[in-house]
Amino acid sequence: MDKTIVIIGAGNVATHLSMALKNAGYPILQVFSRKIDNAFTLASLVEAKAIDKLSDIEREADLYIIAVSDVAIGQVVEAMPEVKGVVAHTAGSVDMDVLNRFARYGVIYPFQTLTKEKELDFSRVPLLIEENGSVARRILLELANAISDHVQKANSAKRKTLHIGAVFSSNFVNHLYAIAYELLKKEGLDFSLLEPLIKETTQKALTMSPIDAQTGPARRGDRAVMERHKELLNSNSFYHEIYSILSESISKMYAD
């Protein structure tokens, strides 16, 4: 592979993308992080040079991947020098045009929850691509297809909708797992007791419409059970409120 890459960021997304690109044969020239130790950690994994100043970026690379927090993207763009290659960010909820000071730019958005300490098969991660022209399109599609079997084009509006969907179906759901974990732990119960239920619920949501798969007291309108549950949650007003809001949402969705 003759495309050279600079990675800007050293967190979860940067780590998984860098490793996938390296494993596909693409040379990573540099890894930037404001914390040089973080840059060194990732750079050592992908045989790249670690830098902590954007002014030290190699100007002649083919692709610059900005994999930082959403709020930091604009700061990075403002501080970056003029570069030859395509500049792409990895965010789901940030418009592509935040990069429009560069001649060639785009987005390569991994639609997956990523944790750098946990390995995963990156070929199964959907990559959503957007670009401002033929050069950026060619480079982004080439690299994306080299590391993922699920590459699609999606503009900024569609990515934002997908990102909201991801927050509901992943971030919020995991938070509800955490609440369940705390409730069970308080009573000396093991969270693993919920594993078969979680797996079955997830499988049904994937094979049926989630609307058709819904069960539980709110779905069947069992107010007596819901009131007993809320009584048990009276000691924690936040959990009580979450339970009430979600129960009401389910009830409204299935109202006759």
Secondary structure, 3 states (H helix, E strand, C coil): CCCCEEEECCCHHHHHHHHHHHHCCCCEEEEECCCHHHHHHHHHHHCCEEECCHHHCCCCCCEEEECCCHHHHHHHHHHCCCCCCEEEECCCCCCHHHHCCCCCEEEEEECCCCCCCCCCCHHHCCEEEEECCHHHHHHHHHHHHHHCCCEEECCHHHHHHHHHHHHHHHHHHHHHHHHHHHHHHHCCCCHHHHHHHHHHHHHHHHHCCHHHHCCCHHHHCCHHHHHHHHHHCCCCHHHHHHHHHHHHHHHHHCCC
